Structure formats: C-alpha cells, structure tokens
Amino acid sequence: MNHEQNVIKGLVLEPRQVKDALRVIIHSILFQRELGVVTPRQVESDCGVFYLTLNDINTDKHIEEQLTLFENRLQERPMLILTLSFYQTVKKKTFLFIQEKTKVIWEEWKIPIQLQQMAIPEPRKSDSRLAKKLRKRLMAIIERICEKKDHLPSIGEADDPTVIRFPYEISSIEAEQMPGNYFGKNIPHLVII
C-alpha cells in the first residue's frame, strides 16, 4: 500500500480565522473520502465559503475538539502544521507469533498554518481574501482526490455496505519538523495549491 502525502500551500491567518478555515478544509477532505450513501449537510463558513459535511454529530464533535487543541497550541507556537491522516489497522505478527494491531497510514494531508502577527483593520477584506484562497485550495483538493486512487486500501466486507468510512486522525506537528517553505514561492513538490 502506498503512503500518499499531500501538503496544502500554507495559510497565514488571523486568530479568529483559524478554526473556520481548517473546518472548511478538513470537512471537505473527509466528505471526499467518504464512500457510500451520505446525506450531506451544507454549511457556510464565517468567511463565506460553502462546504459539505458528513452530517454526523460524532465527526463534528471530534473535529471541533481537535481544532480547539490545535488553536491552543498555535498560541504557543505561531506556525504549526495540522495533519489529517487516513489509516488502516493491520495485524502483524511479532516475536513469538503474538499478533499486534498497528496503524498503517495510507494518506496524509498537511495544512501549514501561520498566525498573522498584525491586527487587520478591515476584517471583511481579510475574510474575502481568505475565502478566495480557500476556494482555490478546495478545488485543488478535489482534483487531487479524484486523480489519486491507486493507494486506497481494499474495502473488503463492510458492516454496512451503504457507508464506508475510513478511520482517520487529526494531529499537529511543529513546522520545523517538516523542512521547506510552505508560505512562499519555493514550495516543495508535494504541495498542492
């Protein structure tokens, strides 16, 4: 199984925009990775971008908890990378034939975020610029998801064939742990816009 890495071009955000922007991106990726019958919910972000969610209370709650943790951590380190990882749990035989479950990540989305240091005098203009950037990134995400399918794990027999949800986790890493400039012109080859 291939491990597909996707790095989205970094976003420089005001503190009030962090959760909103990440909510749009995370929900959009999760929605695109959902297989089966889904009754989506359309949501309008604070900056005016419409996006679809899975319309699942547990998923929404989990995302909000993770975004709060990320936002708190971002106050301490003004540049972090949020990571959304899809994985498959596999059993591996270890010493003395004991089976152990391990997570094998098959797709990662890295979203670099940097806090804007100066106060923006015109929030509407700032939100309008953010909306434009988010729409651009959402289109790139959808294109990437549609073109890259060879790394998806086999589905096998699902408990409920109408809904196939891949397990995922949300985490954050310090920007220094991932070399490269994700905010300027010299963007590594993994970055999508």
Helices and strands as residue ranges (DSSP letters): E 4-8, E 11-13, G 15-17, H 18-33, E 35-36, E 41-44, E 50-53, H 57-76, E 79-93, G 95-97, E 99-115, H 123-147, E 163-164, E 168-174, G 175-177, E 191-192
